[in-house]
Amino acid sequence: MYLLLSIVLSTILGFALLTMGPLIGGVIAFGIVVGCIFRGLYLLNDLHKSILSISPKKDKVQQAYENYLKERDKDSN
């Protein structure tokens, strides 16, 4: 139901933007698209921060061992 409502509202918005003319409608449409992209990036950043806060931290011994393995593999190639 929510998808159908979104489709209908988007159709009405598109028709309204077309009737405003190419310049004004284009500017408003550009603002809507860029605003949605920025909001999505903000939500992804927030999600990333929340995942980092609940993920288990590596201890120093495990970190040193992984660095050693990476350096050893790099030196062997």
N, C-alpha and C positions, 0 to 999 in steps of 0.2 A: 504494500500500500504506500509506504514511504517512497519507494522508487517511482511509482506512478505519479505521485504528487510532485516529486522533483522534476520529472520529465515535463509535466504540464506547466509548472512554474518556469522552467527553462525555456519552453516554447513561447510562453507569453513574454518573457524578458527578451528573447531574441527578436520577436516581432516588434516590440517597443523600441529596441535599439535600431532596427532597420528603418522604422518610420522617423527617427530623429535625424537621419542623414548620415552620410559616411564619416564625417569628421567627428561629430559629437558622439555618435554611436560607437565608433572605433575607439575613441579615447575612453569611454566608459567601459567597453568590453575589455580593453587592455588593462584597465585598473582592476577589474574583477579577476581576470586571469592571474595577474601578478600578485594581487592580494591573496588569492588562494595558494599560489606557490609559496609565498612567504609564510603563510599560516602553516602549511604542510612542513616546511623546513623547521619552523619553531617547534611543532609537535614532535618531529623526529629528534631534534636536539633534546627536548624534554624527556622523551622516551629513552634516549641514550644515557642521559644522566641518571635516570631512575634504575636502569639496568646495571649501570656501573656501581651504584650504591648497594645493590643487593647481591652482586656477584662476589664469590669468595676471592679474597686477596691472596696473591702468591707470596709465600715466605721468601726470605732472602736466599736460603739454600737452594730452593727449587729454581729461583730466577738465575742464580749463578750457574747451576748445572745446565739449564737450557742455553745460556749464553756460551758456555763451554762447548756444548754440542754444536751450536751454530758455527762457532769459530773453527772447530775441528773439521766440520764438513766443508767450510769455505777454504781452509788450508789444504785439504786433500784434493780439491779440484784444481 
